[in-house]
Amino acid sequence: MRPRPLCDLHIHVGASVAPHIMWSIAHQQGLRLPVKDYWEFKELITINPRKTRSLDDYLRILHEWTERIQSSPSAVERSVYEIIGKEYRSSGVERIELRFNPMKRNRSGERDMDHIIHAALRGMDQACLEYGVEAGLIFCLGREYPPEQNEIILKKAIKYHDRGVIGIDLAGTETHTIELNDAVGRYAKMFAQAREAGLGTTIHTGETMSTSGEGVIAVVKNLKPDRIGHGIRAAYNDDAVKILADSGTVLEICPTSNLHTRAVRHLEEFRYILGTFIEGGVRFTINTDGTYLCSTNLAREFSLLTESEILSEEESETARKLAFEVSFIKPRAL
């Protein structure tokens, strides 16, 4: 039986390619790996919940291995193609917004970034043609980058907007709360330019135990994003809940990822977090973040919350439909 259509708004290219595909790409690239055995390689690029203690542990796998392995046009093209097809086959994902930082795929300038972007678009077009999926790319700016580098990524997003780049994101480890207002202020102009160009805007914030709802408030006030990646710490700040509800900013909730990075201590904590959002009128969607890195898929993320009765079937369906409604992808005529 055909599964109900799903829409994943928050899924990273670097975290969602099957290990056997990554193994193949690494060998095609001639990369020297620290392991010789496939099963050891799989363990290397997959989250182990017993060993992962923070978001930094999660990001370390991405930066040290998956982004490096994907750093060529052919690798990016195959990665994007494989993700879209696999998510459609495994979960019935009929609309997908893939995000990545193209500057982290050009080997510090060794590769031409336009070639990386064109390759991603080719992989996306081929998968969409074969599976009938609607897809778009979101370019991630990096908190660790100086403004000049992020401005280059923004310009590329605007340049390729009519080819399938649908938005920008801001990702990376957040600074301490006391610095947040100053930090987000640096990006205000860039996000305004993105909106003027017709791009959707989303931002990673409030996704670790060390952050707070104050960071979410600073992001909403200064950058005015359409959506926020994660944002779970807002549940512990009444003012953050109110500003999210009043602004209509939608949260991209990624349950398994948040459990693995220890942003949420245990599954039962989601009962409080999502219950607070529902009671406060904060809209949210359910997403994967990284399917293979977190050993999940979108159907499993929904089941995780409904089978534990954290979300009712009606609440789950509301989140499923909302993802399609707030997607940055303009539906194609069939």
N, C-alpha and C positions, 0 to 999 in steps of 0.2 A: 504494500500500500504506500502511496506517495505521502511523505511527511508534510506537515503543515509548513507553509513558507516562513522562513526566518530571515532576519536581517541583522548582520553583525556590524556595528558601528565602530568597534574598537578592537582591532586585531593587527598586530605588528608582523611585518614581513620577516623580520629577524627571529621571530619566536614561533613560527607556524609552518615551517617546512619539515616534512617527515625526515627522520634521521637517515634513512637509507638513501634519500635524495641528496641530503647534505653530504653524506659519505661519498656518493658518486661525484658530486660537484667538486669536492675537495681534491679527489684524485685527478679529475679532469684538469684542475688548476695546477696540479703538481705541488700542492702545499705540503710542507713537512708537518705532520701531526704528532702530538706527544704520545699517541697510542697507535698500535698496529692492528688491534683487534676491533671489529665492528661493534661488538657489544660494549666494549670499554668506551668507544667513541659515543655510542648512544647515551651512556651514562654521563659523559663529559658535557653534552649539550642539552641535557634534560634536568629539570629541577628535581632534587631529592628533598622532600619536605622535612626529613629528619636532619638535614645538613644546612638547608637554607635558613638564614636567620633574619634577613632584611632585604629591602629593595636593592641595596648595593650588591648583595650576593646575586640577585636576579639579573641585574644589569651587567655584572661582570661576565656572565656567560654570553650575553649578547655581544658585548664589546670585544671580548677576547677571541670568540670563536665564530658565532653565526654571522655577524656582520663582516668579519674578515673573509670567511668562506664565500660570502655572497658579493665580494668586491670585484665584479667584472660585469660587463653588459650581458654576456651569455648566462652567468650565474643568476643575475637579477631577473632576466626574462624567464628562465625556467622556474625560479622560485615563485614568482607571481602567478604564472600559469598553473603550477602544481597546487598552490594554496586554494585558488578559486575552485578548481575542479574537485579537490578533495572535500572542501566544506560543503559543496553542493551535494556530493554523493553521500557524505556521512550524516549530514544534519538537515538537508533541504534548505541550505542558505541560498536564497534567490537574489539577495542584494547584499553587497559586501563593500565596505570602505577600508581598504588596506593602507596602512601608514608605515612610512619609513623615512629615514634621513638620507637623501641621495648623496650628501657630502661624506657620509660615513661608508659609502660604497665606491669611492674614487681613489682609495689608497693615498690619502693626503695630497691629492692633486695629480697623481701619476696617471689616473684615468680622466677622461673628459666627462664632466658631469652630464652634459647633454646626451651623450651616448648612453649613460646609465639610465637616464629618464626615458629616452626613446625605447630602450630595451624593456623597461618595466611596462610601458604602454603597449608594446607588441605582445608581451606575455598576457596582459590583461585582455587585449582585443581578441587574441586567439581563444582564450578560455571562455570569454563571453559568447563568441561565435559558436563554439562547440556545445556549451551547456545552456545558453539562453539566459545567463545570469546578468544582472545589472551590477556594475562595479565602478569604483572610482579610487583615485589615489589621494592620500593626505600626506603632505610633506611636513616632517617634524623639524622644528627649530630646536637647537640644543641650548640648555641653560649654561652649559660649560663653554659655549662659544662666545667670542666677542661679538658685538653688534654687527660688525662688518661682514662676518661670515653668515650670520643669520639673515642679513639683508640680501645676500646672494641667493640663499634658498628661497626667500620670499619672492624675489624677482623671477626665479625659475617657476615657481608655482603660478604666478600671474601669467607668465609667458605661455605655459602649457594648460591654462585653464580651459581653453576650448578643445583640448585634446583628451581630457579625462582627469586632470588634476582638479579636485573639487574643494580642497581646503588646506588649512595649515594647522599645526599643533605646536605646542611647546612642551618638551619632555626633558627628563633628567632629574637628578636629585634636587629637592628644594632646599633653599637656605633656611636659617632659623627664622622664627616668626617675627622677631624684631627687625629683620632686614627685608621682609616681604614687600612692604609698600614701596620701598625704594627699588627693589629688584623688578617688580612687575611694571613699574613706571617706565623702565627702559624699553619695554616692548609695546607701549601704548600706540606709538606712531605706526609701528609695523602692522599691528592688528587692525588699526583704522584703515591703512592702505589695502589690506587684504579684503576687508568688508567692501570698500569702494570698488574693488575689482570684481566683486561678486563671489568671492571665495567664502566658504563656511569656516568658522573658527571654533577650535576646541583646545583645551589646555589640561595637562596633567597637574592636578593639585589635590591636596588633602588625602594622599594615598599612603602615608606612613604614620606609624605611631608617634613619631617625633614632630609631625606637623599638627595643625589645628584648624578649627573652623575660621580662625582669623585670616589664614592664608586664602581660604575660599572667598571670604569677604573682600580681601584686597584684589583678588583676580577679577571678581565680578564687577567691582566698582571701577577699576582702572582699565581693564581690557575688554569687558563686555562680551565675553564669548557666547556663542550659541549653545555650546555644550561644555561640560567639564568631564575629563577622564578621571574616573574613580570618585573623588570628592567625599569619601565615606566619613572622614573626620568631622564633616559639617554636622553630622547627626548629634554631636556632643556640644554644639553651640547654638543656642536658640536664635541668636541674631543671624547666624549663617543660614539656618533653615528658613528664616523669614525672607532673607534677601534672595535666596534661590527660588522660593515660591513666588515672590513678588516680581522678579525679573523674568520668570519662565525659563530660566536656564536648566537644561536637561542634563542629568548625570548619566555617565556611561559606567555602570556597575559591572565589575569583573570578579565574581565570587571566588573561584578557585585561585586565581592569581593573588588576590588579597589575603587569602589564607596562607599561601605559600610564602609570601613576603612578610608575614607576621603583622600586616597592617590590621588584620582582624584576627583575634586570638583563637577563635573557634567558630564553627558553623552557627552555633546558637546565638552568637553575638549579632549575626545578621538579622535575627528576629527583632532586636532592638533597633538596629540601624535602619532597616527598610521600613519597619513599623513607624519609626519617627518620621521618616520622609513621607510616608503615605498619610499619616495624621496631619503633617504640616503642609500638605499640598505640593510637595516637591516631586517633580516628574523624573522618572528614571527608566533606563533601558537595561537589558541584560546582554552581556558580551563575553568574549573569551580572553582577550588580551594577547595570549599566545597559546595556540592549541597544542603543539607538540612539546614546547618548553614546559607547559603545565599539565601535559597528558590529559587533555580534555577536548570537548567540542561544544558547539552552542546548544545542541539538544541536551547534552549532559548538564550544562549550566542551569538550564530551566528545570530539569528534573531534580537537580540537587536542592533547589529551593522549594519546589512543590511537594516532593516526596517527604521532606522534613517538615512540611506544613508551615514553613516560614512565609511563603506566599500561597494564597488560595489560587485555584484555577482561574478565577476571574481576574485577580491581580496580575497573574502571570500573562494572561491574554492581553491585558491593558498594556503591559510593558512590551509585549511582542508587537502589537499594532503601532505603538508609539515610535518604535525604532524606524519603521517605514515612513511615518509622518514627518519625523525630524531629520531624516537622512539628507545629506547634502547633494545626493544624486537626484537629478531631475528624471522622473520615469520616462522611459522611451515608449513611443506608440508601438503597439504590437500589431 
